């Protein structure tokens, strides 16, 4: 067991030291390379092992202090020889390696190995990480901070109980779902910013669909009108964004009311399969005509999806839909909910999906809730078909309409077959 721990500590030193040695190739090393890091890990392991019988960390702490002094002296000497500003990544990596070696012999080998791999990834991916930092502007940072504040400051302060006479509006759950939608959108937004919309219609359709399938639809529709040669790729990218909407609906329902997925999964899966087949066909047809997707997304303008104004507006819309759904549930025939779903889904499928899923958790009939969500999805899809017809090429609109009707028919047939 002791031999195994020392072997793990040496392995950690080799991992980090090898990366630091490679990093310093062609330059004079400022601190040390592979051998130095192996010795740091071994020193930490020995200190932790010798401390273990007494149950005290004093020898490990003493070794850490000695290593800190050595690193400080090295930094002072380096600053005298180099007029530039010295970095401290290698020195801090040595301290981490020492502590990881000590953690191994103190009974935390698994955690130490995981942290060592994380440190290795952090050191190896220097350029991509710097690229991420350069890609994030001040507006994105502010939006990110607002999202964090909404998640970890505002959310815990909200009451987790209904505040209206009908028991429909729970401020905590309402704001939690706003945060969920903003987070899903942020994932797509960050992907588009990092990968760039020029990477092709495929990536733009996938990640743009996470932000806003409507924004992707409007942008691609305009491109189809000005660039007829890209009609096949426009149809592919647009339908791909609509297909991602189905995945988004599944994630929302899974978070709010997972029990609905038992009935909802099959119709959405049927729609997904038909849509993917249509996407593949559009891509194949575009490839035969030699069109290229390098100009994809050139005019696609996606803004950071989180702002306090947009969050409050969505919360108000969501609350209104919740009240309407609750009112229909209590006072009017259930069939009215389908009309509400169709009307709300034409503009925003998220609000009606989340509200109906929550209502099903609180007593709304499961089959009624599932069909209402499907009606919202179908209404949203047909509304975007109309948007393409108005803003873009009629040939693209016709292709998308055929694919959409086929997907809707597959979803409806699957739902009816489920009984």
N, C-alpha and C positions, 0 to 999 in steps of 0.2 A: 504493500500500500504506500509506504514512504517513497520507495523507488518510483512508483507510478506518478506520485505527486511531483517529484523532482523532474521527471521526464516531461510532464505537462508544462511545468514552469519553463524548462529549457525550450520546449516547442513554442511557447508564447514569445520568448525572447528572439527565437529564430524568425518567427513571422514578422514581428515589428521591425527587427533589425535588418532583415532582408529588404524590406520596403525602404527604410531609411538609407541603406547603402545604395540602392538603385537610384534613389532621389538625388544623392550627392555625386553621382557619376559625372566625371569631367570637371568637378570642382573640388576645392580643398574642403574636407569635412570640418564643420564647425564644432562638433562635439564627438561623435563616434559613429561607428558603423555596426556591422553584424556582431562582431565579437563583444563590443561594448554593451549592446543591448542584451545579449545572452548572459553576460556577467551581471547586469542589473537585475534581470529576472532571477538568476541563481542567488544573488545576494538577498533579494526579498524573500525567496523561498527558505533560505537558511535562517534568516531572522525570524520568520514566522514559525518555522519548525522548532527552533530553540526556545521561543517564547511559549509554545504550546503547553509544556508540562506545568509551568507556573501559572498559566491562565492569564498572563499579563501581556500587553503589547509594547512594553518599554523598549526592548531590543529592536523591534520593527520601527518604532518611532525614532530611536536614535540613529538607525541606519538611514532613515528618510532625511533627518536633519543633516547628516554628513553629506548625503548625496546633493541636497539643496545647496549647501555651501560650495561644493565642488562645481555645480552648475553655475552658481552666481559668479565664482572666480573666472570660469570659462567665458561667460558672457562679458565680463569686464574686459578681459584680455582681447576678446574678439572685437569689442567696440573700439578699442585703441588701434587695432590693426586695420579696421574697415571703417571708412568714412560713412558708409551707408547705415541704414537702420537695421540692426540684426534681428532675425526672426527667432522665435522661441519654440517653434513647433517641435523640433527635435529634442530639445531639453525637456519640455513637458511630456513628450512621448516616453522619455527615459524614466521620469517619475512614475508615470502610469505603469510602465513595464515592471518597475520595482514593486509597486503595490499589488499588481496582478500576481506576481510571483509569490508575494506574501499571502495573498488570498487563497492560493492553491493549497499551501501547507497548513492553512488555518481552517480547512474543511469546506472551501467554497470553489472547488475546481470547476464545476459546471458553469457557474456564473462568470468566473475568470475567463474561461475559454470564449464564452459568448461576448464578453466585453472586449476581449482581444480581437476577435473578428470584426466587431464594430469599429474599433480603433483603426484596424488595418484598412477597412473600407473608407473611413474618413480621411486617412492619409493618402490612399491611392486615388481617390476621386477628387483630387484638388481642383483640377481644371473644370470638370462639370459643376462642382459646387460654386466656384467663382462665376461660372456662366449663369447659374441660377441667380446669384446675388446681383449680377449686372442686369439681368432681365427684369428684376423687380424694381419698379419705380416708387416714388414717394406715395403716389395715389394708391398703389397696391398695398403698401405697408400700412397705410392708414385704414384701408378697408379690412385688411387682415386683423388689425388691432380692434376694430369695431366688432368683427365677428367673434374674436376671443372675449371681448367684454360682454357681448350678448350671450355667450355661452357660459361663462364662468363668473360673471358679476350680476347681470340682470336676471338670468334664469333661476339661480338659487334664491333670489329675493321674492319671486312670485309665489302666490298661494297656490297650493296643489289641491284645489277644491272648486266646484262650480260657484259662480257668482251671480247667475241669473235665475229667475224663477223656474225655468224649464230644465235646468241642469245641463245645458248644452255647452256653456263657455267655462272652460277650466284654463285660467291664465297660464299656469305652468305648462300644461300639455300644448296649449296653443303656441306659446313661444318656442317650445322644444321642437315643434314641427317646422316653425319658421327657420330655426337654426339648421335643421336637417336639410331643408330645401337649399338653403344658402351654401351649406357644406358640399352637397352634391354638385351644385353649380360651380363652386370654387374649384373642385377637382378638374372639371372640364376646362375651366378658364386657364388654370395653371398649365395644363397639358398643351393647350393651344399656344400659350405664351412661350413655353419652353421649346416645343417642336416647330412652331411657326405654321401659319396657315398655308404657306406655299409648299408644304410637304406633300400636298396632294388632296384630292377630293375625299379619299378614304379616311385619312387622319382627321381632316376637318369635319367630315360628317360624324365621325365617332365622338370626338371630344367636343366639337361644337354642339352636338346633340345633347350632351350633358349640361351645357350652359343654357342653351335655348334652341330647341328644334325650330321654333318660329323664326329666330334670327338667321339661322342657317338657310331656311326655306326662302326668306326674302332676298338674302344675298345671292344665293345660287340662281334664283329665278331671274334676277336682273342680269346675271352673267349669261344665262341661256338666251336672252333676247339680244344681247350685244355680241355674242360669240356662238353662232349656230353650230360650229364644228365641235363644240364641247357639250352638245345637248345630251349625249349618252352618259358622259361623266357627271353632268349636272343631275340627271335623273338618278344615277347611282348614289352620289353623295347625299342628295336630298332624302331619298328613301332610307339610306343608312341612318341618317339623323332621326328619322321617324321610328326606325326599328329600335334605336337606343332608348327612345321614349318608353317603349314597352319594358325594357330592363329597369328604367327609372321607376315606373309604376310598381313593379315587383318589389323593388327595394323599399319603397314607401309603405306598401302594405305589410311587408315583412316586419318593419319597425313598429307599425301601429297595431296591427292585428294579424298575427301570423296564421291564425286559424282560417282566415279567408283564402289563403293560398291553396288549400285543399281543393276548392272549387274553381278558383280563379286561374290557377297555374295552367291547366289544360287549354282553355281558350286562348290565353296569351301566348302559350307555346306554339299553338297552331298558327297564330298570326305571325309570330316570330319566324317560324320555319318558312312560310310562304314569302315573307318579306325578304329573308336572306336569299332564297332562290331567285327572286326578282332582282335583287342587288347583284348577284353573281351573273345573271343574264345580261343586265345592263352593262356590267364591266366587260363581259365577253364581247358584246356588240361594239362597245367603244374601242376595245383593243383591235378588233378587225378593221375598224376604220382609221386606225393609226393615231387616234387622238391621245394627247398627253395631259396628265394632271398636274404638271409643274406650276401652272398658273392658278391652281385651285386656291380659293379663299383670298385672292388678291384684294378684293373689296370687302371681305368679311370683317366687320368691325364689332368685336365683342368687348364690352366693358366689364370691369370687375363686377361680379354679380351681387356683391353685398354692399349695401349702404343703409343707413338708418331709415332713410325715407322709403326706399323700396321694401325694407323689412316691415315697416309699420303699415305700408299700403297692402302688402301681402297678408299681414295679420288681420287687417280690417276686412279684406275680401274673404279670407278664410273664416273669420267670425261670422260674417254675413251668410256664407254658405252653410255653416254649422247651424245657424238659427233657422234658415229656410228648411234644411233637412229635418231638423227637430220638429218644426211646425208641421211639415208634411206627415211626419211619423205620428204626431199626436192628433191632428185635427182633420186631415183630408185623406182621401184614398191613396194607397201606396203607389198607384200608377202615376201620380203626379210627380213622384221622385224622378221618374225617367225623363220627364220634361225639364226638370231642374238640372239633371245631369247633362242632358244634351245642350242646354243653354250655357251652363257654366263651362262645360268641356270645350265648347267652341272657342273660348278665349284662353282658358288655363285648365289643364287637366290635373295639376297638382292639388289645387284647393279642394276640388270635388272628391278626388281619390282619398285624400287624407281625412276629410270630414265624414265620408260615407264609411270608410274603414273604422273610424272611431265610433260612429253610431252603431255599427254592427257589433262592436265590442260591448256597447251599452244596451243592446236589446233589439236592434234592427234585424229583421230576418236576413239570414245569410245569403240566400239566393237572390233576394231583392237587392242587397248591397252589391253582390258580384255583378249582376246585370246592369246596375246603375253605373258602376265603374267602367264596364265594357262600353256602355252607351256613351259615356264621356270620352273614352278613347276613340271610338268610332267618329263621334262628332268632331273631335279635334283633328283627326286625320282628314276628314272630308273638308273641313274649313281650310286646312292648309293646301289641299288640292285646289280649292277655289282661289286661294292666294296666288298660287303658281299660275293659274289660268289668267288672272288679272295682271300680274307683274311680269310674267315670263313668257317663254315660248309655249304656244298651244300644243306643239308636238310633245314637249316635255310633260305638260299638264296631262295630256292624254295617256302617256306611258304610266305616269304616277297614279292616275285615276284607275287604270286597269289593275295595276298591282295592288292598290289600296282596296278596291272592291273585292278582289280575290282574297286578300288577307282578312277583310271583315267577314266575308262569307265563310271562310275557314273557321274563324273564331266563333261566329254565330252557330255554325253547324256543330262544332265541338261542344259548345255550351248546351245546345238542345239535346245532343246525344247523351250528355251526362245526366239527363233526367230531371 
